[in-house]
Amino acid sequence: MDDLTNKFFDINKLPAEWGIILFPISMSRIANSQSPDACLEYIRKISPSKILAPTIGLNFLYGDSLYLDNFIAENTSEDAHKKRMIYMQEVEKHKFGMLNLIDKLKTTEFQIPWAVDFMSWSQALINTKSYATRYGQLKKIYEKDKLFQKYLKDDVENSGRIYNEAQINFFLEEHLLCYLISRGEVSFHNNHVRDQQKWILWCYPGKPPKALIYLHQLNPFKLSWKENKFETAAQYDLLEKKLYDTKNIDLETYSL
């Protein structure tokens, strides 16, 4: 049998079962590499070539409050309020930009326009089982786990940020939600799928960070959603069109 360690491939076809493609939108990318036009091109890399059946929904998850909390930790309350209003405007502009594109193309490319839905970061946290409790537990695990600390520090520095408490909290919150989504612990609204999903695929333009991979491999809460064929997938890289399955990753030789 071939050794698949740190070898990554495209997805041939998505499962012919009810499922959700999830596009998390970073506020730092919402107006450029994840703009509505950019997202449309990402969607075209998946649909229709990888679709076997009309049983798939597309959800957008905005990291608005995730980024805002990080901003608040390093700025004044007055600046934070201004940033909150900016984020609200950017999310609204992105959402309606996507809807306008889909409406224009629904007769050719988007046969099921109501299969697209949108969610804020705060909504996702509310729709998660025991998120606050698990975040507190994960923070304690992180504080004792030297490897976890090492990988997260690498990720922060690789992103060009300063390794401090605000960034640690930011990355842990983001990674925890991604991990819980893959384990079926987050409820998603989608008028087409209607809670029938057997899988969720996290899609993002870029490689998954080391600490997220480590969290999947560690599986600290012993959670499993065996129906989800992408349960151990950190993410599908929309740029290189490769699926990063954490079962096949050796972090000591993996590089971003």
TORVO-819154 format. One record per residue: residue in three letters; x, y, z of N, C-alpha, C, O in turn. Coordinates in steps of 0.05 Angstrom, whole numbers, padded with zeros to 5 digits, always signed. Layout:
AlaXYZXYZXYZXYZ;...
END
This chain:
Met+00017-00024+00000+00000+00000+00000+00018+00025+00000+00037+00026+00015;Asp+00010+00045-00017+00026+00069-00018+00025+00085+00008+00004+00086+00021;Asp+00047+00098+00014+00047+00116+00037+00036+00142+00029+00046+00156+00012;Leu+00013+00150+00042-00001+00175+00035+00007+00198+00054-00006+00219+00053;Thr+00027+00194+00071+00034+00215+00090+00042+00241+00076+00060+00241+00058;Asn+00029+00262+00083+00034+00289+00072+00031+00290+00042+00044+00305+00028;Lys+00013+00273+00031+00006+00273+00003-00024+00280+00001-00040+00267+00014;Phe-00030+00300-00014-00057+00311-00015-00068+00312-00043-00053+00318-00062;Phe-00094+00306-00046-00105+00304-00073-00132+00318-00074-00144+00326-00054;Asp-00141+00322-00098-00167+00335-00103-00189+00315-00096-00185+00291-00095;Ile-00213+00325-00092-00237+00309-00089-00248+00303-00117-00253+00321-00132;Asn-00252+00278-00123-00263+00271-00149-00293+00279-00150-00301+00295-00167;Lys-00309+00267-00133-00337+00273-00131-00345+00275-00102-00335+00260-00085;Leu-00364+00293-00096-00375+00295-00069-00395+00273-00065-00408+00264-00084;Pro-00399+00265-00040-00419+00243-00035-00446+00250-00046-00455+00273-00044;Ala-00460+00230-00056-00487+00234-00067-00507+00231-00045-00527+00216-00047;Glu-00502+00245-00023-00520+00245+00000-00524+00275+00008-00510+00292-00002;Trp-00543+00279+00026-00547+00306+00036-00522+00316+00050-00511+00302+00067;Gly-00512+00340+00043-00488+00351+00055-00486+00381+00052-00502+00393+00038;Ile-00467+00393+00066-00463+00422+00066-00434+00428+00059-00416+00418+00072;Ile-00431+00445+00040-00405+00457+00034-00404+00483+00050-00421+00500+00048;Leu-00383+00486+00067-00381+00509+00085-00358+00527+00077-00335+00518+00076;Phe-00364+00552+00071-00344+00572+00065-00342+00591+00089-00358+00609+00092;Pro-00321+00588+00106-00317+00608+00127-00304+00633+00115-00284+00631+00100;Ile-00314+00656+00122-00304+00681+00110-00289+00697+00131-00300+00705+00151;Ser-00263+00701+00125-00246+00717+00143-00250+00746+00138-00252+00755+00115;Met-00252+00762+00159-00257+00791+00155-00233+00804+00142-00236+00825+00130;Ser-00209+00793+00145-00186+00804+00132-00185+00798+00102-00169+00810+00087;Arg-00203+00780+00093-00203+00772+00065-00229+00778+00051-00232+00774+00027;Ile-00249+00788+00066-00276+00791+00056-00278+00809+00031-00297+00806+00015;Ala-00260+00828+00028-00261+00847+00006-00241+00841-00016-00240+00855-00036;Asn-00226+00819-00012-00206+00813-00033-00207+00783-00041-00223+00776-00059;Ser-00191+00766-00028-00190+00738-00037-00215+00721-00029-00217+00698-00038;Gln-00233+00733-00014-00259+00720-00008-00283+00738-00015-00304+00736-00003;Ser-00278+00756-00033-00300+00774-00042-00321+00757-00056-00316+00734-00063;Pro-00345+00768-00061-00366+00753-00075-00356+00742-00102-00362+00718-00108;Asp-00342+00758-00117-00332+00749-00143-00312+00726-00140-00312+00706-00155;Ala-00294+00728-00120-00275+00707-00114-00289+00681-00106-00282+00660-00114;Cys-00309+00684-00088-00324+00661-00079-00338+00647-00102-00341+00622-00102;Leu-00348+00663-00121-00362+00651-00144-00343+00633-00159-00350+00611-00168;Glu-00318+00642-00162-00298+00626-00177-00291+00601-00161-00286+00580-00173;Tyr-00290+00603-00134-00286+00579-00118-00308+00559-00121-00304+00535-00123;Ile-00333+00569-00121-00356+00552-00125-00355+00537-00151-00362+00514-00153;Arg-00345+00551-00172-00344+00539-00198-00323+00516-00200-00324+00500-00218;Lys-00304+00516-00180-00285+00494-00179-00298+00469-00168-00287+00447-00172;Ile-00321+00472-00155-00334+00450-00143-00359+00442-00159-00364+00418-00164;Ser-00374+00462-00167-00400+00457-00181-00398+00466-00210-00390+00489-00215;Pro-00407+00450-00229-00421+00424-00226-00402+00400-00227-00412+00377-00223;Ser-00376+00403-00231-00359+00381-00237-00357+00360-00215-00353+00336-00221;Lys-00361+00368-00190-00358+00349-00168-00385+00341-00156-00386+00326-00135;Ile-00406+00349-00168-00433+00344-00156-00446+00320-00170-00449+00320-00195;Leu-00454+00301-00154-00468+00277-00165-00498+00279-00163-00512+00268-00179;Ala-00508+00293-00142-00536+00295-00138-00543+00322-00126-00527+00335-00113;Pro-00568+00332-00131-00577+00358-00121-00584+00357-00091-00606+00365-00083;Thr-00565+00348-00075-00570+00344-00046-00550+00359-00029-00545+00352-00006;Ile-00539+00381-00041-00518+00396-00027-00526+00425-00023-00537+00438-00041;Gly-00521+00435+00001-00525+00463+00007-00498+00477+00010-00478+00465+00016;Leu-00499+00504+00007-00475+00520+00011-00480+00540+00033-00498+00556+00031;Asn-00464+00539+00054-00467+00558+00076-00442+00576+00078-00419+00566+00076;Phe-00447+00601+00083-00425+00620+00088-00425+00626+00118-00445+00632+00130;Leu-00401+00625+00130-00398+00630+00159-00379+00654+00162-00355+00652+00155;Tyr-00389+00677+00172-00373+00701+00174-00359+00703+00202-00372+00698+00222;Gly-00333+00708+00201-00318+00710+00226-00319+00738+00239-00299+00747+00249;Asp-00342+00751+00237-00344+00779+00247-00337+00782+00276-00319+00797+00283;Ser-00351+00768+00294-00347+00772+00323-00320+00760+00331-00308+00768+00351;Leu-00311+00739+00317-00284+00728+00323-00263+00749+00319-00245+00752+00337;Tyr-00264+00763+00297-00244+00784+00292-00248+00808+00310-00229+00821+00318;Leu-00273+00814+00316-00279+00837+00333-00268+00833+00361-00256+00851+00373;Asp-00271+00809+00373-00261+00803+00399-00230+00807+00400-00219+00817+00419;Asn-00217+00798+00379-00188+00801+00377-00181+00831+00375-00161+00839+00387;Phe-00196+00846+00360-00191+00875+00357-00195+00889+00384-00180+00906+00391;Ile-00217+00882+00398-00223+00895+00424-00200+00891+00444-00194+00909+00459;Ala-00188+00867+00443-00166+00861+00462-00142+00879+00459-00126+00882+00477;Glu-00140+00892+00436-00116+00908+00430-00122+00937+00424-00104+00952+00416;Asn-00147+00946+00427-00155+00973+00420-00174+00985+00441-00184+00970+00458;Thr-00181+01010+00438-00200+01024+00456-00228+01016+00449-00234+01006+00427;Ser-00246+01020+00468-00274+01014+00463-00286+01031+00440-00303+01021+00426;Glu-00277+01056+00438-00287+01073+00416-00279+01062+00389-00295+01061+00370;Asp-00254+01054+00387-00244+01042+00362-00259+01016+00356-00265+01010+00333;Ala-00264+01001+00377-00278+00975+00374-00306+00979+00363-00315+00963+00346;His-00320+01000+00373-00347+01005+00363-00346+01012+00333-00363+01003+00318;Lys-00327+01028+00325-00324+01035+00297-00319+01010+00280-00330+01006+00258;Lys-00301+00993+00290-00295+00968+00276-00319+00950+00274-00323+00937+00253;Arg-00335+00949+00295-00360+00932+00294-00378+00942+00272-00389+00925+00257;Met-00382+00968+00269-00399+00978+00248-00388+00972+00220-00402+00966+00202;Ile-00361+00974+00218-00348+00967+00192-00353+00938+00185-00359+00932+00162;Tyr-00349+00921+00205-00354+00892+00200-00382+00886+00192-00387+00870+00174;Met-00401+00900+00205-00429+00895+00198-00435+00903+00169-00449+00889+00155;Gln-00423+00925+00161-00427+00935+00134-00414+00916+00114-00425+00910+00092;Glu-00390+00906+00121-00376+00887+00103-00391+00861+00100-00392+00850+00078;Val-00401+00850+00122-00416+00825+00120-00441+00829+00104-00448+00812+00087;Glu-00456+00851+00108-00480+00857+00093-00474+00859+00063-00488+00849+00047;Lys-00453+00874+00057-00445+00878+00029-00438+00851+00016-00445+00846-00007;His-00423+00834+00031-00415+00808+00020-00439+00790+00016-00442+00778-00006;Lys-00457+00789+00036-00480+00772+00034-00497+00779+00009-00505+00762-00007;Phe-00504+00805+00007-00522+00813-00015-00507+00813-00042-00519+00810-00063;Gly-00481+00815-00041-00465+00812-00066-00467+00784-00076-00470+00779-00100;Met-00465+00764-00058-00468+00736-00065-00496+00730-00076-00499+00717-00096;Leu-00516+00740-00062-00544+00735-00070-00549+00747-00098-00564+00735-00114;Asn-00538+00771-00103-00542+00783-00129-00529+00767-00151-00541+00763-00173;Leu-00505+00756-00146-00491+00739-00166-00507+00714-00171-00511+00706-00194;Ile-00517+00702-00149-00532+00677-00152-00558+00682-00167-00567+00665-00183;Asp-00571+00704-00161-00596+00711-00174-00592+00714-00204-00609+00706-00220;Lys-00570+00727-00212-00564+00731-00240-00558+00705-00255-00564+00702-00279;Leu-00547+00685-00240-00538+00661-00253-00556+00637-00248-00551+00615-00257;Lys-00578+00641-00234-00594+00618-00224-00607+00602-00247-00613+00578-00244;Thr-00610+00614-00270-00622+00599-00293-00601+00582-00307-00608+00565-00324;Thr-00575+00587-00302-00554+00572-00316-00538+00555-00297-00535+00531-00302;Glu-00527+00567-00276-00509+00552-00258-00522+00544-00231-00516+00523-00221;Phe-00539+00561-00220-00550+00556-00194-00580+00548-00197-00597+00565-00196;Gln-00584+00523-00200-00611+00513-00204-00627+00514-00178-00652+00514-00178;Ile-00614+00514-00155-00627+00514-00129-00617+00537-00112-00601+00533-00094;Pro-00625+00562-00119-00614+00585-00105-00620+00586-00075-00605+00598-00060;Trp-00641+00573-00066-00647+00573-00037-00630+00553-00022-00634+00549+00002;Ala-00611+00540-00035-00593+00522-00022-00569+00537-00010-00550+00524+00000;Val-00569+00563-00012-00548+00580-00001-00558+00594+00024-00579+00606+00024;Asp-00541+00593+00046-00549+00606+00071-00525+00620+00083-00502+00616+00075;Phe-00531+00637+00103-00510+00654+00115-00512+00654+00145-00534+00653+00156;Met-00489+00654+00159-00489+00653+00188-00466+00670+00199-00444+00670+00188;Ser-00471+00685+00221-00450+00699+00234-00435+00681+00253-00445+00659+00260;Trp-00412+00689+00263-00396+00673+00281-00412+00669+00307-00411+00647+00318;Ser-00424+00689+00317-00440+00687+00342-00462+00667+00340-00468+00652+00359;Gln-00476+00667+00317-00497+00648+00312-00486+00619+00313-00499+00601+00324;Ala-00463+00615+00302-00451+00588+00301-00445+00579+00330-00449+00556+00336;Leu-00434+00597+00346-00428+00590+00374-00453+00582+00389-00453+00563+00405;Ile-00475+00598+00385-00500+00592+00398-00511+00565+00389-00524+00550+00405;Asn-00506+00558+00364-00516+00533+00353-00498+00509+00358-00501+00488+00345;Thr-00478+00513+00376-00459+00492+00382-00464+00480+00410-00472+00494+00428;Lys-00461+00454+00412-00465+00441+00438-00442+00447+00457-00419+00439+00452;Ser-00448+00460+00479-00429+00465+00501-00403+00479+00492-00381+00471+00500;Tyr-00406+00499+00474-00381+00512+00464-00365+00525+00486-00341+00521+00487;Ala-00377+00541+00503-00363+00556+00523-00348+00537+00542-00325+00542+00549;Thr-00361+00516+00550-00349+00496+00568-00324+00484+00555-00303+00481+00567;Arg-00328+00476+00530-00306+00463+00516-00283+00482+00510-00260+00474+00510;Tyr-00289+00507+00505-00268+00526+00501-00251+00529+00526-00226+00529+00524;Gly-00264+00530+00549-00249+00532+00574-00231+00507+00579-00209+00509+00588;Gln-00242+00484+00572-00227+00459+00574-00204+00458+00555-00182+00450+00562;Leu-00208+00468+00530-00187+00468+00510-00165+00487+00518-00141+00481+00513;Lys-00172+00509+00530-00151+00528+00538-00133+00516+00559-00108+00520+00559;Lys-00144+00500+00577-00128+00486+00598-00110+00465+00585-00088+00461+00593;Ile-00121+00451+00565-00106+00431+00551-00082+00444+00537-00059+00435+00538;Tyr-00088+00467+00524-00067+00481+00510-00044+00490+00529-00021+00489+00522;Glu-00052+00500+00552-00032+00510+00572-00014+00489+00582+00008+00495+00593;Lys-00021+00463+00580-00005+00441+00589+00009+00426+00567+00028+00412+00571;Asp+00000+00430+00542+00010+00415+00519+00031+00431+00504+00024+00450+00490;Lys+00056+00423+00507+00078+00438+00494+00077+00436+00464+00084+00455+00450;Leu+00069+00413+00453+00067+00410+00424+00045+00429+00412+00049+00442+00392;Phe+00023+00430+00426+00001+00447+00418+00011+00476+00417+00006+00491+00398;Gln+00025+00484+00438+00036+00511+00440+00055+00517+00417+00055+00538+00405;Lys+00072+00497+00411+00092+00501+00390+00079+00505+00363+00086+00523+00348;Tyr+00059+00488+00357+00046+00490+00331+00030+00516+00328+00030+00529+00307;Leu+00017+00524+00350+00001+00549+00348+00019+00573+00346+00013+00592+00331;Lys+00042+00573+00359+00061+00594+00357+00072+00596+00328+00075+00618+00317;Asp+00077+00573+00316+00086+00573+00288+00064+00585+00270+00071+00600+00252;Asp+00039+00578+00275+00017+00589+00259+00015+00619+00261+00012+00633+00241;Val+00016+00629+00286+00014+00658+00291+00036+00673+00276+00031+00692+00262;Glu+00060+00663+00279+00083+00677+00267+00082+00674+00237+00090+00693+00222;Asn+00073+00651+00227+00070+00648+00198+00050+00667+00186+00052+00674+00162;Ser+00030+00674+00202+00009+00693+00192+00018+00722+00194+00004+00740+00186;Gly+00042+00727+00205+00053+00754+00207+00042+00769+00231+00045+00793+00232;Arg+00031+00755+00250+00020+00768+00274+00039+00764+00298+00058+00749+00296;Ile+00034+00779+00319+00050+00777+00343+00038+00756+00362+00014+00756+00367;Tyr+00055+00738+00371+00046+00716+00388+00041+00727+00416+00059+00732+00431;Asn+00015+00731+00423+00008+00741+00449-00019+00728+00457-00030+00712+00442;Glu-00029+00735+00480-00054+00723+00491-00078+00727+00472-00094+00709+00469;Ala-00080+00750+00460-00102+00756+00442-00102+00737+00418-00123+00727+00410;Gln-00078+00733+00407-00076+00715+00384-00080+00686+00391-00091+00671+00376;Ile-00071+00678+00415-00075+00651+00424-00105+00645+00426-00115+00625+00416;Asn-00120+00664+00438-00149+00661+00441-00163+00660+00414-00181+00644+00410;Phe-00154+00677+00396-00165+00679+00369-00163+00652+00355-00183+00641+00344;Phe-00139+00641+00354-00134+00616+00340-00148+00593+00353-00160+00575+00340;Leu-00148+00592+00380-00162+00570+00394-00192+00570+00389-00204+00549+00385;Glu-00204+00594+00389-00232+00596+00385-00239+00587+00356-00258+00572+00352;Glu-00224+00596+00337-00228+00589+00309-00225+00559+00305-00242+00546+00292;His-00203+00548+00315-00198+00519+00311-00218+00501+00325-00227+00481+00314;Leu-00227+00509+00348-00246+00493+00363-00272+00491+00348-00284+00470+00346;Leu-00282+00514+00337-00307+00513+00322-00304+00495+00297-00322+00480+00291;Cys-00282+00497+00283-00278+00481+00259-00278+00451+00267-00291+00435+00254;Tyr-00264+00444+00288-00264+00416+00298-00292+00406+00305-00299+00384+00298;Leu-00307+00423+00319-00334+00415+00328-00353+00413+00304-00371+00395+00304;Ile-00349+00429+00284-00366+00427+00260-00362+00400+00247-00381+00387+00238;Ser-00337+00392+00245-00330+00366+00232-00341+00342+00247-00346+00321+00236;Arg-00345+00346+00273-00356+00325+00290-00386+00326+00293-00398+00312+00310;Gly-00399+00343+00278-00428+00345+00278-00440+00358+00303-00463+00353+00310;Glu-00425+00375+00316-00434+00388+00340-00446+00416+00336-00453+00429+00355;Val-00448+00424+00311-00458+00451+00304-00482+00448+00286-00481+00433+00266;Ser-00504+00462+00292-00528+00461+00276-00527+00483+00254-00522+00506+00261;Phe-00532+00475+00229-00533+00495+00207-00560+00496+00195-00573+00475+00189;His-00570+00520+00190-00595+00524+00176-00590+00525+00146-00572+00539+00137;Asn-00605+00510+00131-00604+00511+00102-00631+00501+00091-00639+00479+00096;Asn-00645+00519+00077-00672+00512+00068-00674+00488+00050-00695+00475+00047;His-00652+00483+00036-00652+00460+00017-00645+00434+00032-00658+00413+00028;Val-00625+00434+00049-00616+00410+00063-00634+00402+00086-00639+00379+00090;Arg-00644+00422+00100-00664+00418+00122-00655+00397+00143-00670+00379+00149;Asp-00631+00401+00153-00620+00385+00175-00618+00355+00167-00618+00338+00185;Gln-00615+00349+00142-00612+00321+00133-00583+00314+00127-00577+00292+00118;Gln-00565+00333+00132-00537+00330+00123-00523+00306+00136-00526+00302+00160;Lys-00509+00291+00120-00493+00268+00129-00463+00276+00129-00446+00261+00139;Trp-00457+00299+00118-00429+00308+00118-00428+00339+00115-00447+00352+00105;Ile-00406+00350+00125-00400+00379+00121-00370+00381+00113-00353+00368+00125;Leu-00365+00397+00093-00338+00401+00083-00330+00430+00086-00342+00448+00074;Trp-00309+00435+00103-00298+00461+00108-00280+00469+00085-00260+00456+00081;Cys-00287+00491+00071-00271+00499+00047-00260+00527+00051-00274+00545+00059;Tyr-00234+00530+00046-00220+00555+00051-00197+00558+00031-00184+00538+00024;Pro-00191+00582+00022-00169+00586+00003-00142+00586+00017-00132+00607+00026;Gly-00130+00563+00020-00104+00560+00033-00101+00534+00048-00121+00519+00051;Lys-00077+00528+00058-00072+00504+00073-00081+00507+00102-00082+00529+00112;Pro-00089+00485+00115-00097+00487+00143-00073+00492+00161-00052+00481+00156;Pro-00076+00508+00182-00054+00513+00201-00047+00488+00218-00064+00470+00221;Lys-00023+00488+00228-00013+00465+00243-00030+00459+00268-00036+00436+00274;Ala-00037+00479+00283-00051+00475+00308-00079+00464+00303-00089+00448+00320;Leu-00091+00471+00281-00117+00459+00274-00114+00429+00268-00131+00413+00277;Ile-00094+00423+00253-00089+00395+00247-00084+00379+00272-00094+00357+00276;Tyr-00068+00391+00290-00061+00377+00315-00087+00373+00332-00090+00352+00344;Leu-00104+00392+00332-00129+00390+00347-00146+00367+00336-00158+00351+00352;His-00148+00365+00310-00163+00342+00298-00150+00316+00306-00165+00297+00313;Gln-00124+00314+00305-00110+00289+00311-00113+00282+00341-00115+00259+00348;Leu-00112+00303+00357-00114+00299+00386-00142+00290+00394-00145+00273+00411;Asn-00162+00302+00381-00190+00296+00387-00195+00296+00417-00203+00275+00428;Pro-00190+00318+00431-00190+00318+00460-00217+00311+00473-00217+00302+00496;Phe-00239+00315+00459-00265+00309+00471-00277+00283+00461-00300+00276+00466;Lys-00260+00268+00446-00268+00241+00437-00294+00241+00423-00312+00224+00427;Leu-00298+00260+00405-00322+00263+00390-00320+00249+00363-00298+00248+00351;Ser-00342+00238+00353-00341+00226+00327-00368+00228+00313-00389+00225+00325;Trp-00367+00235+00287-00390+00236+00270-00383+00218+00246-00375+00227+00225;Lys-00386+00192+00251-00375+00172+00232-00388+00174+00204-00376+00166+00185;Glu-00413+00184+00203-00426+00187+00177-00411+00208+00160-00412+00206+00135;Asn-00399+00228+00173-00386+00249+00158-00360+00239+00145-00340+00233+00160;Lys-00359+00236+00119-00336+00226+00105-00312+00246+00108-00289+00239+00102;Phe-00318+00270+00117-00297+00290+00120-00292+00297+00149-00282+00319+00155;Glu-00298+00279+00166-00296+00283+00195-00267+00291+00203-00263+00309+00220;Thr-00247+00278+00191-00219+00283+00199-00205+00302+00179-00181+00306+00180;Ala-00221+00315+00162-00209+00334+00142-00207+00361+00155-00227+00372+00163;Ala-00183+00372+00156-00180+00399+00167-00193+00419+00148-00207+00437+00158;Gln-00189+00416+00122-00203+00433+00103-00197+00425+00074-00177+00410+00069;Tyr-00213+00434+00056-00208+00432+00028-00197+00458+00018-00210+00479+00021;Asp-00172+00457+00008-00159+00482-00002-00170+00490-00029-00166+00476-00049;Leu-00184+00512-00029-00197+00521-00054-00177+00532-00075-00184+00534-00098;Leu-00153+00539-00066-00133+00549-00084-00119+00526-00100-00118+00526-00124;Glu-00109+00506-00085-00095+00484-00097-00114+00460-00104-00105+00441-00116;Lys-00139+00462-00095-00159+00441-00099-00148+00415-00087-00145+00395-00102;Lys-00142+00415-00062-00132+00392-00048-00146+00389-00021-00151+00408-00007;Leu-00152+00364-00014-00164+00358+00012-00143+00350+00032-00127+00332+00027;Tyr-00142+00364+00054-00122+00359+00075-00135+00342+00097-00149+00353+00115;Asp-00131+00316+00095-00142+00297+00114-00122+00293+00136-00099+00284+00131;Thr-00129+00299+00161-00110+00299+00183-00100+00271+00189-00080+00267+00203;Lys-00114+00250+00179-00105+00222+00184-00078+00217+00169-00062+00200+00177;Asn-00073+00233+00148-00049+00228+00131-00028+00249+00135-00010+00252+00119;Ile-00029+00265+00157-00010+00287+00160+00009+00281+00183+00001+00275+00205;Asp+00035+00284+00177+00056+00283+00197+00065+00312+00202+00078+00324+00185;Leu+00058+00322+00225+00062+00351+00230+00092+00358+00232+00099+00381+00227;Glu+00109+00339+00238+00138+00345+00240+00150+00350+00213+00171+00364+00211;Thr+00137+00340+00192+00148+00345+00165+00129+00361+00147+00135+00367+00124;Tyr+00106+00368+00158+00086+00385+00144+00094+00414+00145+00103+00424+00166;Ser+00091+00428+00122+00098+00456+00122+00076+00472+00108+00063+00462+00090;Leu+00073+00496+00116+00052+00514+00105+00062+00527+00079+00047+00542+00067;
END
